[in-house]
Amino acid sequence: MHQKPICFHVSLLLFSSCFIGCERTAQIPADRTNNTQRVHIVCTTTMIEDLAQHLAGGAADVTGIMRAGEDPHVYNVRPRDAEQIARADIILTNGHHLESTLEKVIHNNATGPVVALAEKAVPHPLGSSDDAGGGAPDPHCWMSVTHFRGYLQHALDALIAVDPENADTYRNNARQYDAELQELDTWIQNQITSIPADKRVIVTSHDAFQYLAEAYGLDVRAMVGISTAEAPRPQEIEKIESLIRNRNVKAVFIETSTSSTLNTLVKKSAAATGATIGGTLYSDSLDEPGEPAGSYVGMMRHNVSAIAGALGEPAASGQGATTP
């Protein structure tokens, strides 16, 4: 069920960043001492890029490596990626092996600090050896707003460490964004509560929503595991279809950044069981900037609106799901 260590994160936003910023001034690159250039932040995923934009405001430059709709699990490294990473003053990643194809490129080219936000915010992820699953870590930690607030805190601390002269700006931006995230967290709880308890079952293309399930009381099943590079076995598809029938799941969901093959399998299972397609969810990438799901908050609102609308009461006016 949902956990809310909100006071912990808020207190960190107010105090720990100041301490870390003061303690790490020795790490400031020489060309930052006279504030002659703005800090350059490079981010791997679109969710982290959006967070960094909110945090930096106009005080730092933010570059994202992955584009809207690209799947981090199977990302094809571009020649420019190594150059951008080498030029960065700080690199913000998700970690927990989400960006596996980029790990070697970052290791070989980064000159600034590399901060894996999910690994810092969620040191004991679902599916890891510390979890009952005992397998690979589930990297989709951003699906819990509480965890994403942890991303914000650690990004704030790391940014202040390389650019303490703009610390007050970063802290103010972080407070404003954290307040927005708290509001989002409450809204999601209310939307999920509107779904009858026995209907809070969602079936998706790949297993990206377990943190959403853990935080807000859902039962999530998927065609494949945490990586979209996997392929489902026939017996796994049969198991999903039996679940849909036995639990009377009336709607299933496809995803934007997974392969058409996986989404087709979901559609076939829906047709075989009489379920409908409840909507398209954003899992590993945001939509294009400026679109309703082009920000982290917009993406979460879209996903939860689609889930609540398909499985329970219609979402509140003005918060309906968009069509990608």
N, C-alpha and C positions, 0 to 999 in steps of 0.2 A: 504494500500500500504506500501511499504518498508520505514522504518524509520531508520535513521543512526545517533544515538548519539555517533559517534565514538570519537570525541574529548573529550567528557565527560569521557569515559572509559579510554582513553589513559592518560589523566591528572591524573586520580585516580591511575593508575598504577605507575605513577612517584612520586606522592606526598602523597596520603592518607595512603598508606601502611606504609610509614616511620613514620608518625605521630602515627598510631595505634600501631606499633611495639614498639615505645618509651614509649607510655603511659601504655602499658600492661605488662611490664617486671615483675611486681609483680606476674603475673600468671604463671611464669615458674615453672614447677615441680622441686623439690629439686634435683632429679637426672639429671637434664639438666644443672645445673649451671656450672659444670665442663666439659660439653660436653662429658660425658662418654658413652652415648648411643645416637643412632639416634632416632629422633622422629618417632613414629609409627602412620601412618594415615590409618584409616579404612573408606572405601567408600561403599555405598550401591549399586549403579547401575554401569554397565559397562562404561557408558558415563562419570560418575564422576570419576571412577577409572582411565580412560585414561587421563582426565584433571589433576588429582593429580600426575600421573606419569610424565607428561610434566613439571608440576610445581616443583616437588621435585627433579627431576634429580637423582643424586646419594647422595643427602644430607639427605634424609629421606626414610623410608620404607613405602611402600604402599600395603595395602591388600584390595581386593574387596570381598564383601560378595556374590553378585550374579554372576553367571557364564554366559558365552555367550549363548544367546538364551532363557534365563529365563525371564519370564514375571513378572515385579515388582507388577502388580495389584493383582496377585494371588500367589505370592511367598510363598513356603512352608518353614517355618523357620527350620533351622537345629540346632542340639544341640551345634555345635561349634560356632554358631553366637554369643551367649551370652558371651562366653569366649573371642572371638576376640574383641567384643565391650568393654568389661571390661578392656582389656589390652591396648586399644587405648589411645593415647595422645590427639587425635582429631578425631571426626567422621564427615564425610562429607555426607550429605544426599541431596536428591532433595527437599522433602517436598511437600506441597499442597496435602498431603495424598496419594502420589504415592505409598509409601512403607507402606501401612496401616497394613500389617501383621507383620511388624517389629517395629512399633511404640512403643508398650508396652515393647518389649525386649530392645530397646534402652533406654527407660525411666528408666527401672528397673536396668540396668547394666552399663550405661555409667558413667565413672568417669572423663573423659575429656570433653571439650566443644563439643556440638553438633551444627553443622552449617548447616541449611537448605538453600542451595544455591539458589534454585528457589524462595523461599519465600523472600529472601533478594534482589535478582536481579529483581524479578517481584512481588512486594507486592500486586498488583491489577490484578490478573490473569483473563484470559478469563473464562467466565462461573460462576464467583463468584458473591456474592451479590452486589459487586461494578460494575459488568458488566451487560449489558442489559439482559443477560441470567438468572441471578438471581438464579443459581443453584450451583452445586458443582464446585469447582475450577478445571480448566484444568491444570494438572501438567506437560504437555509435552512442557515446555518452551524452552528446548534445541533445538527444531526444528527451532527457530530463532537464527541465528548466533550472532546477537547483544545481545540477552538475554544470550547466552552461554558465551559471553565475560564478561557479568556481573557475571556469575558463577565464572569465572577465577579471577576477581577482588576481590570478597568476599572470595574466597578460599585463595588467596594471603594474604589478610589482616589477616585472621584467623590463617594461618600457621605462619606468622611472630609473631603474638601475643604469640604463644606457643614456638617458636624457633627463637628469634631475632638474635642469633649468626650467623645464616645462612641467614639473611634477604637479603643480597646482591645477594646471589646465587638465592634465590627465585624470587627476582625482575628481575634479568637478564633472568631467564627461562621464567617468565611471559611475558616479552617484546617480546621475540622470538616467543612464542606461540601465543601471541596476533597478531603479524604481520602475522602469518600463517592464523589465523582466519579472519583477514581483507581481505586477498587475497581470501580466500574461499567465503566470503560474496559477493565480487565483481563478482567472477566466477558464483555463483548461480544466481545473478541478470541477467547476460548475457545469461545464459542458459534458464531461464524462459522467457526472452524477445524474444527468438527465437521461442517461441510457439505463433501462432496467438491468439490474445486476446480472440476471441470467443471460442477457444478450450482449454482454461486453466481451465478445469474442471477435477478433479480426484475423483474417487470413490475407497474407500479402505475398509478393513475389520472392523477397529474400528477407532474412531475419535481421532487420534493422531497427525494430521497434520494441525490443525487450526493456530498454530503460524507460520508455514511455509507459509500458505495461507495469513495470515495478513502481514507478512514481505515482501512477494515477489509477491503478486497480483494473487493468485490462488483462485478458488472456490472448496472447499473440502467437499465431502459428504461421509458418512460411514454407514455401516450396523448397527452398534451399537454405543453407546456413548463413553465417555472417558475411561470407564472401560471395560476390556475384559471379566469380569465376567457377563456382561449383555447378554441377549439373544434378538434378534430382533423379533418383532411381525410381523405377515403376512402383515399387512397394511403398515408397514415401508418398507418391502421388495418391495411391490408393488409401493410405492412412489419412491424408488430408481430406479426401472426398468422404471418407467414413465419418470424420469429425464434423464436416459440414452437415451431413445428413443427421447424425445422432444429436448434435447440439442445435439443430434447426437454425444454422447460420444463414441469415437471409441475404447478406451482401459480403462480397470479397473485394479486394483492392489490388490494383496494379500500381506500378511505380514509374517515375519519370526517368531515372538514371540507370535502370537495369536494362538488360538486353530484351529485344522484342521476343526472343524465344521464351524467356521466363514469363513475360506478361501473357504470351499466347497460352502457356500451360495453365495459368490462372483462369483465363477466359474459358478454356476447354473444361476445366473442373467446375466452373460456374454453370456452364451449359449442361454438364452431366448430372449435376445435383439440384438444379432448379434455382440456384442462388443468382443474384444479380451482381453486376459490377457497381460497387458503391461509390467509386470515384478513383482518381489518380492521386497517389500520395508522393510527396517529395521525401526521399530518403537520404541520399548521400550528396545532394547538391541543391542549391537554391535555383530559382528561376532567374531570368535575365534581370539586371538592375532596373528598377522602375516598375516592374510587374508586381501584382499583389503578393506573390510568393517570392519576390526578389530580395527579401530580407529575412533574417532568422525569425523575427517575430511574425512576419507575414506568412512564412512557410509553416510555422507551427499552428497559426490560426487556420490556415487552409486545411492542413491535415486533420486537425481536431474537428473542424466544422464538417468535413466530409464524413468522418467516422460517426460523429453524433447525428448527423442528418440521415445517414444510411441505416444506423442501428437503433436509434432512439428517437427522441423528440427533435423536431427541426431546430437548427441553430438559431440563435437570437438574430433579429433583424439587423442587417448591416455587417454581419460576420459570416455570411454564407461562403461556401467553398467556391473557389474560382476554377475555371477550366483551363489547364495548361495548353 
